[in-house]
Structure formats: C-alpha cells, structure tokens
Amino acid sequence: MPEAYDTTAILARLDAIERTLGSGTLQTPALAAPYLTPASDGIVAAVRQQFVPAVDVRHFGVTLTALDQRAPEAVARANTEALGSALEWSARTGGAVHLPSGSLDLWGVVELPRGASIRGAGKFSSRIRQLCQPASDAEPFVDVFAAPAVSGGIGGNGYNIVADLTIDGGWNLRNHSRDGNGNWHYDPARMTQRGLVFATPAGGPLDAAVRDAGSDAHGRIENVCFTNIAGYGFQMSGRGENFARGVEIRKTGKSAFLIQSPDCFLSDLTCYLSGDSGVEIRAGAGNLRWTNSKVWFCGMQRAVQGIGAAIHLPDPGTETIMMNNISTQDSWGPGLQLNGNVGIVFSGDIDEAGGGRLEQQGFGWRGTRSLPRAFIRAPGTLRRARITAQIKGGSRLGEAARPALVDLSGSGVGGCVFRLGGSLDHVATPPVRVSTGHVNAGRYNEIWFEDRLLHGQVTAKELNTASHGVNDPVYGPSRAYRNDGRLMVRGPAGWIQQK
C-alpha cells in the first residue's frame, strides 16, 4: 500500500489564500501587496502603474449580483461608469480587467477603448447584462459594448480581447405580444442593438498602449456567449484581422453577427435563434476564413417577410470568402443566399432549408411567400463560386413545399460550380430553377449531384457562340459537357471533343 499523501501543507496554504482574498464570491476581497487596493473614490489608486497583469473589476467600484438577480437601476448606472473606468485603465496600462463569477448589470452603453481587455471566469459564470431597454417603440435599443466614434481617421478600437464571459443585451422576447404567442413578432427595422462592436478607421487602430500598432484591428473574441441581443451579437467593421473563436450566439433580433472587415478569422461558432438571416457577411469582408461552425434556427421573426437564410451575402463586391466545415440547419429561407460576389468557397452541409421545421413549429413569416424555397439561392451576380454541400431534409411540409436544390434567379450568375450530394427524394421537381433572365444572358454554371450533371450541358451552337458564358475569357470553364454527353475541352483554336 502506498503511503497516505500528507495534505496538511496544502490545506494550510488554502486557508491562507482564503484569509487573503476572502471566501465570498460576490464580496470585494481585501487584497494585499502586490495587488492593487481600492482608493476612497472607488477608482484604483495605482491606476497609472505599469506591468500589472490583471485587476478585479470590483476594485473600480463595480457591484456584482448573483446570476438569478437583477441590480437596481442606480447600481447599474454606477456599474456603467465604473466599468468604463476599468477599461480605460486597461487601455492605458496594458493590463486586463478580470470579471469574477456573477452578473455585472449595466444601464447604458460602455465604450471599449483601443487596447482594452476584459476576461471573465467562464462563458457561463461571468455575465455583463444591459438593463437599459426602450420604454416605447420610438426609443432605440442600447448597445452593450461600442467602439469610440471614428472621426477624421481617428477613433475606434483595436487590439482588444474579450473572453470567457456572457454578453446579455437584456432584450426580452416576451415583451412582444402583438399576436397570439407574442414571441418573435416585432418590427425588424428596430433591431439595431449590438452586443459588441469592433470598428476601426481606414488606417487601422493607430497607437495602442504598450504594444506596436500595425495597420489592422486585431480584436479577439474568445469563449464568449452573446444572448438576448435586439440586433447583432457582434459587429466587425473597418480594418480587419479580427478573430472570433469558441463563440456562442443565440436569440438575436437580426443576425448572430455582421462582418464587414477584411482578413478575419472565425472558428468554432454556434449561431442559433436569429430573427432574420443567421449571419450577414457584407461587402468589405474579403478574405474571410471561417471554419468548424453551425448556424441554425434562422428567420424566426414573424412580422414581415425577411430573407431568413442561414448564411447571407447580400452585397456586390464581397470577394474570396472561404467557409469550411459549416453546417446550416432549420432556416426559413435558403441555407445559402449569395448575391453579387466573387470567389466564394463553401464546404459543409445544408439541412432543412426553406421553412421546414420552423414553419412546422409556428415560426417565421407565415404570409404569402414571394421568395422561392431553395437550399441555395443566387439572385445576383455570383461569379466563380465553388460550393460543396450535403443536402438533407426538405419534406416536412409536403411535396408542394419542397425546396429546389439551387435557384439561379440572378441573370449575372456565371462560372460557378455546385457539387452537391444526398438524396433528391426531398427536393422539388425540377431540382434546379433558372430564371428567364439567366437563360437569356447565356451564363454557364455547373450543378452536380452525386456525380451527375444536373445543369450545365451546352449545345454545339452555344459552344460556337463567342458571347455565351461558356466562352467567357474570365469566368468560362476549361472544359464543358455537350448536351449529348460528350466532354469538350478548350483548345487553342476552339473546343475539342474528347473520345
């Protein structure tokens, strides 16, 4: 038998730590040197000190409450000022603000200055919640964390870290009671709240304390939960190279996130319960790299017809978006809605697009649907996209409501290849919808399903027509299939039939 381990020394050390820090999780501990102690005015006395790794937010005068309690308005207003002071200290010194377990209730927006960092005790242990809510429809919602205003090429934020906590916008769906069930019935135009904003001027975040500032933003969101946001969980705009990892975004009035910064990196995101499209990727978000994520239950609001896609790229000019191992599920609209974009790459699966489970459970717009049901929609000028996906679901609402595989309604869609798999039993007939404008424009695209070319065969006449999309010098293919099944390869003098 091994000797029993002597825990006396360890227990004595733990007793000493408890005496030093205090055992109450929501009480302000009495910190001994080398830690900072509160000044009489509630602001840390040594706020100008450098080389301090982290300071408990309570030493700036913040009052925490239990997660199942709500702070009075006066306390929440004081917390807003105190948290702002803590973040100013972080921006000046390079130290991080630490949020212990518990809830920090706010009354008003808090600016996240350039270089400030805040970390909690865990995604579901530490919460920052906005209590200031509009008293009427005429009043706007209030952001939780905003960037300082950008003016004249200066302002904004950058080099920020927000980690290990929950950001709660305080939006209460039960307050919307304009129909029988109340939930998800509201004016989408009012959904302007953001949980967190990263925004920089065109030249980048400029100088930041105790760090070299380059031309990009370098904001980081790690292990954060966004919830109850009347708008977007987070928004990234301005210069790029922002990062989000291990983020959960749920119950948002608009979309889980809005991104319009270039060169950003997103991974391991879970986005669900959004009023309109699950995510919005806007013009300016070029070179986005997004991996290993799921977007589901999108298009929940019932007041007006929205897009309701899981992933929505609405703007012309969005280029080189790389999405790898992404799952979409249960969207009122398509899994992907891709407008005027170039070089979009998607790899993943699309499940229950076009209504399905949402409508079956009473969510989403229930009026006359003007947008066709489809797993993938391309209503604009999508060019040179490469979409690879497994298609699932689609039969919940009966044969008449089955979604199309791909809806090529945009007259400018060209040079795209869709490689899809699964089963066509739950897909509309015909599986590919093509608008008259698209046909008249003579565009060339390929849609493959389980190694079968469903759309993309061309006639001999089209192969010899210089204006047809198959001969486009930029977006045209190097090989094509004739409508008799023959493979044609582009040669120096024209198309060559392969034996």
N, C-alpha and C positions, 0 to 999 in steps of 0.2 A: 504494500500500500504506500503511495507517495505521502510525504509529509503534508499536513494541512497548511494552506497558504496563510501567512500572518497578514491580516488586513488592518492591523492596528494603526500603522503609519498612514495608510490611505484614508481611513476614516477620520483620523486627526486632521489630515490636510483638508478634507472636505468640510469638516467643521469650521476650520479657519477661513475657508473661502466663503462659506455661508455667513460667517460673522462679518466678513469684509464687505461682501456685496449685498447682503440682505436676502432673505428667503422669499419675500413676497414678490410674485412675478409682475404685479402691476404697481408696485411702490418704487419710488425713486431711491436707489441704493446709495449708501454713503460710501463714496469712492475714496480710497487712499492713494497717495502718490505711487506710481507716476501718473495716475488717471487724473482727469480734469474734474473739478468740483464746480457746482453752480455758483454764479455770482448772485448778489442780492436782487438784481433787476431781472433775473431769470435767463440771462444770456451768459454763456460760458465766459468766465473771466479770462481764460487764456486763449481766446479765440484767435489771436494773432500768432500763436505758436505754430511752428512748422513740425514736420516729422511725427505727427500724431496719426496712428493708423485708423482709428475709428472712435467715435463718441456716441454714447447712448443719447437718442433724441430727447429723452426726458430731461436732460441737463440743459436744454434750451427752453424749458418751461412747458413742454407738451404734457398733457394729461391723457393717459390711456384708459380705455374702458374694456370690459370683457366683450368677447365677440358676440354675445347674445344681448348686449345692452346698447343703448344709444345715449350719446353725450348731449347735454343741454346746449341750446344754441350759443349761449355765452362762452361755454367751454370750447365748442367747435370753432368759434371765431378766434379765440385766443390761440388755439392749436394751429390755425392757418398762419397767423403771424409768426408763431414760434417755429413751425416747420420751415417757413421761408428763411428765417434767420439761420437755422441749421444748415440749409442748403447753400446759403451764402458763405458760411464758414467752410463748408466742404469745397466750394469752388475756389476760395482764396488759398486754402492750405493744402489741398490735395487729399485730405483725409475723408473717410467715408462716414456717413450718418448711419447709425445702426438703429433699427426699429425692433424692439423686443416683441414677444408674442403678445397679442391683444389688438385692439382696434383704435386707430387714430382717426377720429372724426373731424371733418373739416366743414367750414362754412365759407366757401369762396375758392377761387382758383389759386393754385400755387405755381409760381414760375420756377422752372428748372434751369438754373443758370449754367452757362458753359463751364464744364469741368466738374460739376457736382455729381456725387454718387450717393445712393441710398440702398441699403440692404436690410432685409427682414430676417426673421428667424426661420422662415419656411413659407412656401407658397400658401399654405392653408393655416398658418399660425399667426402671421402678421398681416393686418389689413389697414389700408388707407381708404376711407369712405367719404364721399361727398354728400353732405346733408342739405346743402342749399339747392332747393328744387323750385321750378317756376310755379308761381301761385295761380297763373292763368295761361291760356294759350298764347297770349300776347307777349309773354316773357320767354326769353331764351333759356336753354339749359346751360349749365356752367361746367366747363372742363374741370378735370382733376389736376393734371399737370400740363402746363402750357409752356411754350418756348417764349423767351423775351422777344418783343416785337422786332422785326427786321426792318431797318430803315437806312437808306443811303449806303447799302452794302455792309452794314454792321448790325450787330444784334444776333438774335437766335441763340441756339445752344449747340452742343457738340462735346465729344469726349465725356459723355455721361454714362453711368452704369446704374441701372435699376434692376434689382434682383431679389428673389426669394420672398415675395410678398404678393398680396392680392390688392388690386386697384378696383374699387367698387364705385361706380358712378351714382349709386343711390336711386336710379330710375326704377320705378315700381309699376310693372305692367298692370297690376290690379287697379290702378287709378284710371285706366282707360275702360270706360264702361258704356260705350255708345251702341253696343249691340248685346245680344243675349249673354254671351260668355265674357265679354269685356276684353280678355287678353288679346294682344296683337291687333288691336283696332285703334289706329291713330293716324295723324297726318304725317307721312314720311318726310315732308319738307321741313318739319320741325326737328328732325333728328340730326342735330349738329354737334352734339357733345362728343368730346374725345377723352379717353382715359389718360392718354399720354401723347404728347406731340414732340417729335424730333424735327426741328426746322433750322436751316442754316441759310445765310446769304449765299449768293452765287459763288463768292470766293472762298467759301468754307468757314469754319468757326473762328478763324483768327487765333490770337494767342490764348492759351489756357494756362492756369496756374501750374507750376512745377512740371510741365510737360511740353514737349515740342509739338506745335500745331502744324499739321500739314494742310492740304487743300480740301480735305474731306471731313465728314462729320464724326465717324467712329463712335456712334452711340450704341449701347448694348442693352438688350432686354433679355434677362436670363431667369428661367424658372419663375415666371410671373403669371398670375391668373387675372384676367380682366373680366368683370361681370357687371351686369345691370348698367350698361352704358347706352344712353339715348343718342346713338350715332355710331362712332367707330371705336373699337378697343384701343388701337393706336394708329397714329398717322406719321408717316415719314415723308418729308419734302425737303427741297433744297439739295445740297451736295450729298453724296452718297457714302458708301461703305459703312452702312449701319448693319447691325447684327441682331437677330432675334432667335433664341433657342429655348426649347422646352417650355413654350408659352401656351396657355390655355385661354381661349376667348369664347365667352358664352353670353347669351342674352344681350344682344346689341340691336338697337333700333334700326340701324342701317346695314353695316357690314362689320365683319370681325376686324378687318384692318383696311386702310387705304395707304397705298405706297406709290410715291411718285419721285423717289430718289434713285439715282443710278447706282449700280455696282453693289447692291445689298445682298446679304446672305441670310436666309431663313431656313430653319430646320426644326423638326420635331414639334410641329404646331398642331393643336387640336382646336378647330373652329366650329362652333355649332350654335344653333338657335339665333339666327340673324333675321332681321326684318325683311331685308331685300337680298341682294347677292351675298354669298358667303364672304368673298374677298373682292376688292377692287384694285386692279393694277393699272395705273394711269400712265399717260404719256410722260416721259422723263424717267421711267423706271427701267431703263435699258440695262442689259447685262445682269438681270436679277437671277440669282441662283437659289432655288427653293427645293428642299428635299424632305422626304420621310414625314408626310403630314396628312391630315384628314380634315375634310370640310363637309359638314352635313347639317341637315335640317335648315335649309336656306329658303328665303322667300316666305317667311312666316306671317308677315302682316297682311291684313285682310281688307283694309280700307280702299286701296286703289290697286290697279294692276301695275306691278313693277317688272323688273327683269327676272329676279329670283333665281339667277344662275348660281351654281356653286362657285365658279371662278369666272369673273367678268373682266375683260379687257376692252373698255369702251372707246378708247381714243385712237385716232390715227397717229402714227409716229412712235408707237411703243415697239421697240426692237430688241431682239435677242433675249427673250425670256426663256429660261431653262427650268422646267419643272419636272422633277424626277421622283418616282415612287410616291405619287399623290393619289389619294382616294377621295372621291366625291360620292355623296350618298344623300338621297331624300331631298332633292331640290325641286321647288315649284317650277322653275324654268329649266334650261339645259344644264348639264354638268359643266360644259364649257361654252361661253359665248365670247367669240373672238372677232373683234371688229377690224379696223384698219391697222394691221400690224405686220411686221416683217420678222422672219426668223424665230417663230415661236416653236418651242420644243416641249412636248408633254409626254410623260410616260406614267401610266398608272391604271386605275380602274374607275368606271363611271357606273354608279348603281342607282336605280330608281330616280331617273331624271324625268322632268316633265309633269310633275304633280304627284302621281302615285300615292305613296303613303301619306304625304302631307294632306292632300285633299281627302283621302280616306278618313283621316283623323280630324278633319274640320278646320285645317289651317290653310293659309294662302288665299289669294284672291279667288272668290267663287263666282264672280260675274262672268259675262261673256268674254272668253279668252280670244284676244286678237293675235297673240304670239303663238306660233305653232309649237306643238310638243316635239321635242327632239333631244337626243343625248348630246349632240354637238350642233351649235349654230354658228354660221359665219355670215353675218348680214352686211359686211362692209367690203374692205379691200385687203383681206388677209392674203399675204404672199409668203411663199417659201416656208410654210409651216410643216412640221413633222410631228404628227400626233399618233401615238401608240397607246391603245387602251383596251382593256377587257370590258365588255358591256354586259350589265346584269339588270334584272328587274324590268318593269315596264308593263306588266299585265294586270296590275291590281284593279284598274278601273274599267276593264273590259276591252274588247277588241277595237272599238271605235276610238278609244283614248290612248292607244299605244303610241309611243313616241317614235319619230323617224330616227334612223341611225345618224344621219347627217343632213342638215338643212343648209344648202348652198343658196341662200337667198341673195347674197351680195353679188352684184354684177362684176365686181372687180376682183373676186377671189381667184387666184391663179398660182400655179407652181406648187401646190400643196399635196402632200401625201398623207393619207389616213390609213393606218394599219390597225384594224380592229378585230376582236375575237369574242367568242362567247356563243350565243345561240340567237338565231333570227326569229325564234318562235314568239318572242315577246316584243318584236319590233314591227312598226307599221309597214303596210304594203302600199306602194313600193318603199323600200328601206331608205332610199336617197331622194330628197326633194331638191329640185333645181328650179330656180325662178326663170321666167321668160327672159328677163334682162341678162341673166347669167348665160343662158343659151345663145342669145343674140350677140353677146360680146365675144363669143368664141373662146372662152377660157379653157385651160387644160388643168385638170386635177385628177389624182388617182385616189380611189377609195377601195381598199382591200378588206375583205372579211374572210378570215381563216384561209388565206392563200387563194382566195377567189376574187378576181377583179370585178367589183360591182359597178363601178363608174370610172370612165376614163378611156374607153376604146374610141378610136378615131377612124374616120373613113379615109380612103385613098385621096379623095378630093381635099379633105382638111389637111392631110399631110403635105399637099402641094400648094396650100394657100398660105402665102407669107404672113398675112395678117392674123392667122389663127394662133391661139395661145400655145399650141404645141411647137410653134416655130419662134416663140418669143426669145430674143437673144439673151435676156436676163433670167427669166423665170421658166423658160421652156425646158423640157426633160432631155436627157441624152439618149433615152430610149422610150418607146411607146408601143402600145398594143393596138393593132388594127382591129376593126370590128369583125373580121373573120378569124380572129385569134392569133394572127401572125405577129411575131415580135419584130419590131423595126428599130434599127439603131441609126443614130445620126452619123452621117459620114461627111467628108469634106465637100462633096458635091450634092448632098441630099440624103434622104432616108434609104437605108439598105435593109432588105429583108433577110432575116436570119433563118437558116434551114432548121 
